[in-house]
Amino acid sequence: MKPRSSSSSQTATHSQTVSDPQTTAHAVGNQSVVQRRRGLVRLGLAWLAMMQVMMFALPGYLRPEAGTQDSLEVLDWAILLMNWASLTLTIPVMLYSAWPIWFGCARAGSTRRVTMDVPVGISMLAAFIPSVIATFQGSGEVYFDSITMFVAFLLTARYVEQRASLVDADASAQANLASFSLPLMAQANRVATLFVLIQLTVAAVIGVVWWVIAPTQAWSVLVSLLVMSCPCALSLAAPVSLAALQVNLALDEPLSTNQHEALLERTVRITRQNLYGALAWHVLTMPMAAIGWVTPWLAALSMLLSSVAVLLNAWRLYRPRRAGLSRAVGVLTQNQHLRA
């Protein structure tokens, strides 16, 4: 009886060992689905709040064009009412939609590192706190439209980055490209970190200068600079290009050695175009924000445009690869002949 008991015990242990990886993979998959759904809910809430708050902000944009005193009094009453409505809608965006940002700021503080969440959190607080004070006082500038727009655009960019990472993880099971991907990701992270540090320093200096020469416009300029310090496009530069690479490698049609090398070279080239193109966009638009030409909501829109440009550039790797790879193979062959 003892051998039978030992055999059954070994069988149970073996079955448990076999089933454990499957159970773990199933649990990880369920957790990923839950996180993705929560992300979509946060994203949807941010976009709905943004559209409503932008509508509520319309009386404030119309006030300079109001004519008579009666019109101004009615418009001021409407602005005050709309500010309270905007505050009501912005609070859930700050607390729920932006929760991953606050979590990232706390994690960055615990590790004493400057991440992308740090300038985002600072810019949101710099816009939200004065807006709340102005709403309670009944006078002053509010930036609720800029806050909701900023969060909606940022969550959209992060959702795209998350989907790109999922594509990368699925394709990496078929081809191990860690040695190729890691240097590109490390380069993008170094550039983004350096940009954030420089941008925060520049924003603080320019904010002090504006506070001395024109205190009424200083806060708006500072918020615009802080919003533009978010390196969303920089953070997308490498993941979307690598995701496009993985999709191409996952296609049924196999690649020759020259085609594979040409695809890798195109990926590196497009990644660097995304990275330094986004950096150039920030550098060119930063002086306009420093002199007061860019409002906070326009800064958020600029951030979205730079992210869209990165996505469109990476999309070139998704095009029918035969024509693109044939040109790249020709260039690669020519370079090999020149080296020889």
Buried (B, 14 or more C-beta within 10 A) or exposed (E): EEEEEEEEEEEEEEEEEEEEEEEEEEEEEEEEEEEBEEBEEBBEBBBBBBBBBBEBBEBBEEEEEBEEEEEEEEBBEBBBEBBEBBBBBBBBBBEEBBEBBBEBBEEBEEEEEBBBBBBBBBBBBBBBEBBBEBBEEEEBBBBBBBBBBBBBBBBBBBBBBBBBBEBBEEBBEEEEBEEBBEEBBEBBBEBBBBBBBBBBEBBBEBBEEBBEEEEEEBBBBBBBBBBBBBBBBBBBBBBBBBBBBBBBBEEEEEBEEBBBBBBBBBBBEBBBBBBBBBBEBBEEBBEBBBEBEBBBBBBBBBBBBBBBBBBEBBEEBEEEBEEBBEEBBEEBEEEEEEEE
